[in-house]
Amino acid sequence: VRLVESGGGLVQAGEALRLSCRPSGIITSEFNRMDWCWYSQAPGKERELGASVGGSRSTNYADSVKGRFTISRDSAKKMVYLQMNSLKPEDTAVYFCNALKDTLDWGQGTQVTVSS
């Protein structure tokens, strides 16, 4: 399985982005079984878990993104999304998706840069 993230870019504070993650090569049953999540890695910092979505579509968020970010999954398309609203300069990071428990090889991520 190869994780392919996309949707990042350069935006101004207060704007929105929608990130997409495609676990290329995964079969539907495996996709549905797994809990999926988004991580962020800011320059010089450790990778941090930001949001996760379970098979039942239950979600959890880090306090820093709660109320602004929404994670979702589409089983038919085998895609994971992160809707990012009200972006802040401190959200600037490379964003990665992965399975929450059965960690897969990391993709290249997608860069999000928020200017003030």
N, C-alpha and C positions, 0 to 999 in steps of 0.2 A: 504494500500500500504506500502510495506517495501522496503526501499532503501538499496541496496547492492553495495558497492564500492569495487573495486579490482584493482590490477595492481601496487600497490606501491612497494617500495623496497629501497635498499641501492645502490646508484650509485656514481660515481665520477663526479666532476664538468666537464661540457661539454657533458656529456652523455644524453641519452634520456629515457623517460618512456612513456607508454601509459596507462592511467587510464580508467577504464570502470565502468559504473553505470547501474544497472538493477533495475528499479522500479518494484519489484515483486508484482504481483497481479493487476497491472493497466490494464485497458482496452484500446484498441488501440485508440479509439476516444478521451479519456482523455489524453493519452500520446501526441497525435498530437495537441491537443488544447493548451497544456501548453508550456510555455517558460521554458527551463532548464538551469541550471547554475552549476558551480563548485565554491566552496569556499575553502579557506585554513585557517588553524588555527595553527600558530606557537606557540611554548611553551611560556606561559605567556602572550599571546596576544589575542585580540578579533578575532572572525571569520571574514574573509574578502572575499568579492566577487571578483573572479578573471576573470571569463568569463561567458558569457551567449549566448544561441542560441535560436532564436525564431522559430515559426512554419514555417516561410518562409525561415528558415536557415540563417536569418540575425544574425550577431554575434557582440558582444561587448567585449572588453577586458580592464582590468586594465592596466595602463601604465607600471606597473612592469613586465607584462608578454607579452605585445604586441610585436609581431614579433617573439616570441619564442614558445608560446603555441597556439594550435588550438583546438577549441571545435567543436564537430560535433554530429549529432544525426542520428539514423537509425530507421525509423518508422516501418519497417518490423520486426525488431528484438526488437523494443522497448528498445533501448539502447542509452546511452549518453557516449561520449568519450572525453578524454582530451589528446591530443598529446603534450608532454612536451619535447621540444628540448633545447639544450644548457643550461642545468640545472646549477643552481648556488647554493652555500651553503645557501644563503638566501631564497631559495625555500623550504628548509626543513620545513615540516609542516604535519599535518594530513589534507587530502583532502576529502571534502564531496561534494556530489551532492544534489540538491534539485530543486523543481520547483521555479521559480523566484517570482511568485505572490501568488500562492496558496500553501504556505509552508506546506510540509508534515512532518511527524515525522522524525527526523534526524536518519540516519544510523550510523554505527560505524566508517565510514570513512576508509581511507587507508593511511598508513604512508609512506611518502616520505622523505628519508634522503639523502642529497647530501654532500659528503665529498670533502674537498678542496685538 
